[in-house]
Amino acid sequence: MTEQHQPHGFAARGVAGADGGTRLGADRAARPADAARSDATVRDLPQATVTRLATYLRVLGQMADDGTLIVSSEELSTAAGVGSAKLRKDLSFLGPNGVRGVGYDVSRLRARIEEALGLDRGHRVVLVGVGSLGQALARYGGFGRRGFTMAGLFDRDPERIGSTVDGLVVRDVAELESACRALGATIGVIATPDDSAQEVCDQLVKAGLRCILSFASSPLEVPRHVEIRRVDLAVEMQVLSFHSARNAETDPDATSSTSTTNGSVAAP
């Protein structure tokens, strides 16, 4: 299960730096009133809409790779697994995008969603904890295609410090705070054992990071201005177990197939 801590002033458009409020105010003053109103609307996006926008962006990316230029709301909603009415409502937060009777320009809508999610700014990510999970995350090629650059890897294990993972040298976690500032990091990922996760989280906050992704099994304490999301893989598998059991109860064929594959008979 993915959990989040939502701070005051949550902005769907991305991560502001330490001077984010001042810079945003200056940008607003320099732009037309209608642009400022559009930004205000985007910043007020419901969290559920933000999550679905990320799904739409993934689908649009696949369509663009396949050479699709125009997509209807029905086609996009089907591919994203949501109702067309909900999709149209989500996209209405971004201002006018589609043409009635024609559809959405794939590349234009993709760029608009990227802007709304703050991906047009680009993000530099630091990852702490280069065990099996951390190495898998560091090697994941999808981050770069979605506007995230893996900028630094950190660990406290002497055997890992100095090693190279996907072209990045693993650095001592003792350097984390100063390195985050030097690297211009905007997002921190915690993939350490649970007993050190809070300490690492505190260091990331001290370094000025306002967005943190944690794989720790327990919640972490952060100031109210910090956005933290927690991914609990065990809970996700428990949810899958529930859906598997429910599907087996409602689909006799699935029950029969499962029983044969497992070499056991399902309980009545």
Secondary structure, 3 states (H helix, E strand, C coil): CEEEECCCCCCCCCCCCCCHHHHHHHHHHHCCHHHHHHHHHHHCCCHHHHHHHHHHHHHHHHHHHCCCCEECHHHHHHHHCCCHHHHHHHHHCCCCCCECCCEEEHHHHHHHHHHHCCCCCCEEEEEECCCHHHHHHHHCCHHHHCCEEEEEEEECCCCCCCCEECCEEEEEHHHHHHHHHHHCCCEEEECCCHHHHHHHHHHHHHCCCCEEEECCCCCCCCCCCCEEEEECHHHHHHHHHHHHHHHHHHCHHHHHHHHHHHCCCCCC
